[in-house]
Amino acid sequence: CVSSLALLIAIVAALAQTAPVMASGTATDCCGGPATWTTGNKVALGTSATTNSTVWFTVANGITTEVFYPRADVPNMQDMQYIVTDGLGFVDLERDATHHVVSMPDDKALEYTIANSAKSGKYRITNTYITDPNQNTLVINTRFQSLDGGSYKLYLLENASMAGGGANNQAWWDGTNGALMSSNTQTLFGSPMTVVSALRVSSGFIAHDTGYASAASDCYVDLKAHKTLANQFDALAALGNGVQCGQIGVGSDTTFSVALGYGGDSM
């Protein structure tokens, strides 16, 4: 009837005024805030026992910090961590919103389990870190648990600083492989070095964003403002301090694996 249609139009108009506008394409609010490094107070340091893998990882404050490749003096990341939100009220950074407990399942292996329990009591994130012995890949096996019966959204946030620097990174979405990609070329010890990374999750990302650190396109800035990804950019318009994130579907008790691989090109 006419009255029902009028009511529907009114509801749509109200939502259009309050809901964030979805974005696509490239992030143009170049070039992001200053690139910095994280704390040196590490709680975990690991690598492979084989020479086939030349990746070293570190953990501090409960989250992934510098990951080194292809040498132990070339960092490629400021940090990587989860963001948890209920989509309505709160947006938690894993580093700041949880209590951290570190353990080693086997004291003869450089494998670490970091249990991060929300200070609010709402959820727990358990991350087990290993390196692939045959590839230049860090693997994180994650278990997300809702402790209070609430329904939550989970995002993986990566602040890459490729080839020892974060100010002139390239970043983009590889839709064919479902991967968040980053790269940079820096002159290290007199020679140019290119490092490329690919970030994937076993269950696949259900949404993703590539933006500039601290700008409106930064997915953490976006999530704090809208409690969901309003901006879903696929790439950076120009070199800058890029950050990327992907949404991972979770329920009351969900496990999945994250793979962060490195190489000299994107092939």
Secondary structure, DSSP 8 states (H G I E B T S, - for coil): -HHHHHHHHHHHHHHHHHS---B-SEE-STT-S------S--SEEEE-SSSS---EEEEETTEEEEEE-SSTT-B-EEEEEEEEE-SSS-EEEHHHHEEEEEE-S-TTSS-EEEEEEETTSSEEEEEEEEE-TTSSEEEEEEEEEESSS---EEEEEEEE-GGG-STTBEEEEETTTTEEEEEEEEEETTEEEEEEEEEEETT--SEEEEEETTSTTSHHHHHHHHSS-SB---EESSSB-EEEEEEE---SEEEEEEEEEEESS--
